[in-house]
Structure formats: structure tokens, C-alpha cells
Amino acid sequence: MTVSKALRDKPDVSAATKTRVKLLAHQMGYVPDSTAQGLRTRETRLFGLVISSMTNPIYSRIVLAIEQRAYELGYDVLLAHTLDIPEREEACLRRLLSRRVSGIFISPVYRMATEAPIYRELVNRRVPTVLLGHTAPFCNQFVSVETDDLLASYAVTQHLLKLGHKRIAFFTGPLTTPWTQERFEGYRRALREVGLDVNDRLVFQAGRTIEDGAKAALQMIKESSDATAVQAINDVVAVGCAETLLSYGLKVPEDMSVTGFGNILLGAHSRVPLTTTRQPKFRLGSAAVAAMQALLRGQRPDSKRLPAELIIRASTGTAPATSRLKQLKL
């Protein structure tokens, strides 16, 4: 009993005894059983963190911030990947619930459905939950931290308009995702402010990968588009687009300007450094942990919507007199 109390820093054990016990424990390689402690205290000191995949560079600094703040607070983090599959997301969340985590951070797998049973279960169980990204009908009961994608996308389109571009192609992401919808809305608003409407022939479905960006660029060339600039849904898609344009002999930005979204290292160090928006990734992770702390105290914090910053690099320039895309042949 004395050893147990000494290792738990109980006040009824002298400082000298605590020092001797802890020294011996260290020499013997003793490590406390956190699972047993959790059974006794009913507090696991574990957070669950559910994201699509660490291969997505947007998550690296968000995860770093969450893990760093959790460590400072005495929590460990269990990481799970959904791969953007709803069934896998549910399985990941159930595994975390079985580990009796103290709280869960989730980057949702977006879907068209307005209900998702596992999210309803989180509400019913009163599990402290913070969303990493925008809310949607199936998950709008939860606190969220997100980037103001609408205003950030609006700023990118404004930048291209100021350079004289009037035929701006938009490479969209997955249509079910709120961030795709917000970024497209920012593009639409900026065009309308200068009296331009969205031209459906300048909107291309691109997904979210380098390969998706390359395919969309090929489709744009195939359709003999008269675009002079491309606003891509993210940096990865933008890099795939730019590399394809360069491979067909176009110059970026002399013949075609290209922009991304996210400010990942790949965009900054691509053949033509990418104009983009800097998402406050580390601050998003820190804000998520602050929101979780409030939830653990029984409070209901406000959702956070953080601004992004326009980063102008070499991939954007003055609009050419005419589009060179019509001169290309596949």
C-alpha cells in the first residue's frame, strides 16, 4: 500500500519515502499499468483521432498540434484512418469507444445522407467530440474547427481577376464535401462581383489527387477550352494540372496561371511554385484541443472558423491575350 501511495504522490507518504520508492521503481524498470489505472479511476487519459489518411499532407500539422497539446495535458492519442469509407469510419469509432477514450477528434467522411447512426450514438453516449472540418447535416450537433474556405477561395479568384483573367476554369473536389461547396461558392461570388457568371464549360470534376488534377487538365485540353487560368480545389490537384500543362509545352504562368489551396510543401517546391492559400493547420489542431478541454469541463464551446492567407508565388501572372489551349492537340 505504501508503494502504491508513493507512486501516486499521495500526501500521507513522506517525501523521503516517495523518493526511495520511485528510485527503486526506476532501477527495476517498473512501468505503471495505465489500463489498470483506468479501471480504477474510470479515466483512460486517451483521445481518439480519426482522419482519412496521413498520406493527405493537410493533416500532418493538425495531428502534430493535437498530439503535442494532448501530451502537455497528460493524454495519449490513438490514431485511426477511415480512408474516406463510411463503414470503416464506423468501425474505427466503435473500436475507440471500446477503449473508453476520454474524447474523440473526427475528420468526417462526408455523405449525402442526413443521418449517420454512429454519430447519433456519439451524441447519445455524450462522448466529447470535436470535428476537424465543416459540419454537415449528419454531424451538425458537434463543435467544429475549420478553415473559412469560402473567403479563402474568394480571395484566390479575386487575385486572378486582378491579373486580367476572365476565363477561369475551376477544378472541383468531391461534390458531397462541404469544403468543395464552400470553395466553389467563393469562386462564384468573386466572379459575380465583376459581372461574370459561372460557365459550366469551365468547371471540371477533379477529385483530390495528383492523378485527378492531371485527368481534369487533359479533359480541359480535349474540350479546347479557352481558359487562361485554373483554380484548383487543392494544391495536389493543382500540381497534377500544372505538370500536365507543362508536359504539353505550355508555360506556367505565361500561357496559363494555376492556383491551389492548402499550402502544402509539394506546392511550394513544385517545378513552378504554386500560388495558394495557407490554411492555419497547426492553429486548427490547437483550437480543437482547446474545444475538447471545454467539453471535458462540461462546457459547450463555440465552433471556430479560422481565416486562411493568400500566398502568391510564381504560378500566377498576367492573363495572355488569348488562350493557348485551343492550339493544343491530344
Residue, then its C-alpha position, 0 to 999 in steps of 0.5 A: m500500500t505504501v508503494s502504491k501511495a508513493l507512486r501516486d504522490k499521495p500526501d500521507v507518504s513522506a517525501a523521503t519515502k516517495t523518493r526511495v520508492k520511485l528510485l527503486a521503481h526506476q532501477m527495476g524498470y517498473v512501468p505503471d499499468s495505465t489500463a489498470q489505472g483506468l479501471r480504477t479511476r474510470e479515466t483512460r487519459l486517451f483521445g481518439l483521432v480519426i482522419s482519412s489518411m496521413t498520406n493527405p499532407i493537410y493533416s500532418r500539422i493538425v495531428l502534430a498540434i493535437e498530439q503535442r497539446a494532448y501530451e502537455l495535458g497528460y493524454d495519449v492519442l490513438l490514431a485511426h484512418t477511415l480512408d474516406i469509407p463510411e463503414r470503416e469510419e464506423a468501425c474505427l469509432r466503435r473500436l475507440l469507444s471500446r477503449r473508453v477514450s476520454g474524447i474523440f477528434i473526427s475528420p468526417v467522411y462526408r455523405m449525402a445522407t442526413e443521418a449517420p447512426i454512429y454519430r447519433e450514438l456519439v451524441n447519445r453516449r455524450v462522448p466529447t467530440v470535436l470535428l476537424g472540418h465543416t459540419a454537415p447535416f449528419c454531424n451538425q450537433f458537434v463543435s467544429v474547427e475549420t478553415d473559412d474556405l469560402l473567403a479563402s477561395y474568394a480571395v484566390t479568384q479575386h487575385l486572378l481577376k486582378l491579373g486580367h483573367k476572365r476565363i477561369a476554369f475551376f477544378t472541383g473536389p468531391l461534390t458531397t464535401p462541404w469544403t468543395q461547396e464552400r470553395f466553389e461558392g467563393y469562386r462564384r461570388a468573386l466572379r459575380e462581383v465583376g459581372l461574370d457568371v459561372n460557365d459550366r464549360l469551365v468547371f471540371q470534376a477533379g477529385r483530390t489527387i495528383e492523378d485527378g488534377a492531371k485527368a481534369a487538365l487533359q479533359m480541359i485540353k480535349e474540350s479546347s477550352d479557352a481558359t487562361a487560368v485554373q483554380a484548383i480545389n487543392d494544391v495536389v490537384a493543382v500540381g497534377c494540372a500544372e505538370t500536365l500543362l507543362s508536359y504539353g509545352l505550355k508555360v506556367p504562368e505565361d500561357m496559363s496561371v494555376t492556383g491551389f489551396g492548402n499550402i502544402l510543401l509539394g506546392a511550394h517546391s513544385r517545378v513552378p511554385l504554386t500560388t495558394t492559400r495557407q490554411p492555419k493547420f497547426r492553429l486548427g489542431s490547437a483550437a480543437v484541443a482547446a474545444m475538447q478541454a471545454l467539453l471535458r469541463g462540461q462546457r459547450p464551446d463555440s465552433k471556430r472558423l479560422p481565416a486562411e492567407l493568400i500566398i502568391r508565388a510564381s504560378t500566377g501572372t498576367a492573363p495572355a491575350t488569348s488562350r493557348l489551349k485551343q492550339l493544343k492537340l491530344 
